[in-house]
Amino acid sequence: MPQRRGWPRTESWAVHLLTASGAAFALLATLSVFDSDWTAAFAWLGAALFVDGIDGPLARRFAVEERVPWFDGAILDLVIDYATYVFIPALILARADIMPPLLAVPAAVAVAIVGAIYFADTRMKTADYGFRGFPAVWNAVVFVLVVFGPPPVIGAALIALFLVLTFTPVEFIHPFRVRKARPLTMAVTFAWGVFALLSVVWHLDPPPIVLIGLAITSAYLASIGAFLQAARRAAR
């Protein structure tokens, strides 16, 4: 039967449902946090991260915004992203013994508030689709801290550093949308995902080779945006 003119296609709603599935993963991650099951919590957050990585391209591919103009997928995505990128990682930060005891809850509160402020900042995107200031990927930061288990003071210092970087003009790269060094960045992002998955498989206590890979790829993704920014300024 031919589709009725103006009637939203099934694939448009399928994309929205895919995005909404992130809410289920967020809930499952939260329940895992309450059980102090960090491996399961990060597994569910990883599933949410995967969904977040593919729903945007699918939405553009099927022109979802044009076909269902009265349904704002961007708001849906933003709500779920705040939960999975900021709120649940902050909850883990408060409960996972990776901070000095007296600082754990205050640091988690700071992450929740600063992350909310960043999500509402309309200046966060750069002209080349990167990010201005630390882009609130607290899921990755807290994950790396749990896997490496540095001394609590070091963990606190890193959390403080990223909180401060949120309000600076230092740029961070989007792994898929920034064209400069895109092939390398996408390869490193894929490698980071593999090392992260292996870390989860090893119950957040992976062998040294995985730790080395996770450290190198994390350092690249955290610094390449600032490096490209400095190179661009030097070329002027």
N, C-alpha and C positions, 0 to 999 in steps of 0.2 A: 504494500500500500504506500503510495507516495506520501512523503512527510508534509504535514500541514504547514503552510507558510508562516514563519514567525514562531513556530513551536520549537522550543529548545531541543536540541538533539540529545540522545541518550548519553553520548560521550561527554557532553558538557557537564551533566550531572555526575557522571562517573569520576571526572576529575575533581569536582567539589567533594564527592564522597571520599576520594583518596586523601585529599587534604584533611578532611574531618577525621579520618582514621588516626591522625596524629593525636587527637584528644584521647582516644582509647589507649594509645601507647603511653601518653602522659600519665593517665590514671594508673596503668599497670606499673609504671616506673615509680610513682608515688607510693603505691602499696608495697613495693619492694624496698623502698627507703624505710618505711615503717617497720619492716622485718629485718632491717640492717643487712639486706642482701644486695651488696653493691654490684656484684656481677650481673644479677638480673636487672637491677636499676639501669645500669649502663647499656645492657643489651636492648632494653625497651627504648632508651633514649637514642641508641644507634638506629633502631628501626624508624623512629620519628625523624631522625636526621636524613635517612635514606629517602623517606617520603618527601621531605622538604626539598631534597635535591632534584626530584623528578617531576613534582607537580607543577612547578612554574613553567618549564619547557612544554609540558603537555597542555597547560592552559593556553599558552601562546600558539601551540600547534593547532588546537581546535577552536581558537578564537572565542574562548569561553566568555570573556567580558562582553563581546558583541552579541552573543546568542542568549545570554541570560543577564541582561544589563541591570536588572533590579536586584540581583544577588551579588553582594560584594565579596568575592573570593579573597581579596587582599586583606580585608578585616578578619576573615576567618583564619587566614594564614598567620596574621600578626598575633592574634590571640593565642594560637597554638604554639607559635614560635616563642612567645614570651614564657609560656609554661615550660617548654622543653629546653630552651637555651639559657634561661635565667632562673626561674622560680625553683624548679626541681633541683638543678645544680646547687642553688643556694641552700636548699634543704639538706642536700648531701653534705655540703660544707659545714653546716651546723652540727651534723650528727656523726661524721665519719672519722673523727680524731685526726684530722690532717692539719689542724690549727691549734695553737695554744688554747687550753680550755677557756680562759677568760676572754679570748678574742673570737672564738668560733661563732657564737650567735651574733655579736655586733658586726662581724665581717659578713655573715650571711645576710643580715638586714641591709648593710651597705650595698651588697651586690644586687639585692632585690630592688632597692630604690634607684640606684644608679642605672641598672639595666632598664627599668621602666622609663626613666628620663631619656635614655638614649633611643629607645624605640619610638618615642614621640618627637624626636628631633628631625625636622624635615631637611636639615642640612647634612645629614649623615652620609648621603651618597655623593661621590665625586663625579666629575664630568665623564670619566672613563668607567663608571659603574663600580668603582672601588668604594672603600669606606673611609670616612674622615673620623679619626678617633677609634679606639678599640671597639670592635663591633659586637660586643656583648655575647661572644661565643663562650660563655661560661661553662657550657657542657664540655667543651674540649679542654679548657683550663683545669677544671676540677677533675676530669677524667685522668689527665696527665699527672696531676698531683697524687691521686689515689694510686696510680700504677707505680710511680717512681718512689712515693713515700719519703720525700725529703724531710729533714728536721722541721718540726712545726714552725720555728722562727723563719726558716726559708720559705715555707709555704705562705706564711703571713705576709712576708715581704713581696712575694710574687703577686698575691691578691691585691695588695696595696698598689703595686706598680700598675697593674691593669686597670684598677679603679681610676688612678690618676690619668692614664693614657686615654681613657674614655673622653676626657674633656680637652684633649690636645688636638692640634691639627695634623698629627702624625697619621699617615695613611696606612691602611691595611688592604690587602688585595682580596677581591672576590675570585675564588678559584676557577670559575667558569666564564665570567663575563668580562673581565679585564683582558684586553687583547694582547698587551705587552707581555711577552714570556708565557703566553697562554699554554702552548704545548707542554713546556716544562712544568708549569704550575699544576696543570691537570694531572700529569704523570705523578708528581709528588703527592698531590691530593689523593689519588688512587692508592699510592703506596702507603700513605698515612692510614687510609681506611683499612688496608690489609693488616698493617701492624696493630691497629686498634682492635680489629676483629680477633686477631690471634691473641691479643692480651685478654680479651673477654673469654676466649676459649680456654686459656690457661688460668682462668679465675683471677685475673688482674695480677698475676705473679708470673709473667712470661720469662723465657730464657734471655740471656744477655743479648743475643743477636737481635731479638725483637725489640728490646729496650733501646739498643743503639739505633735501629731503624726508626723507631718512634721519636727518639730525641732529635735525630737529624731532620726528619720531615717536619716535626713541630717547629723547630728553629727556623726552617726555611719559610714556612707559612706565616710565622709570626713576624718575620723581618723583611720579606721580599717587597712588601708594599712600601715600607720606609726607604728601602734601597732604591727602588724605581723612582720614588718621589725625589730623593736626593740627586739621582742621576739626571732627572728631568730639569731640576733647578740648575745644576752645574752646566747643562748644555745651553742655557739661555744666554 
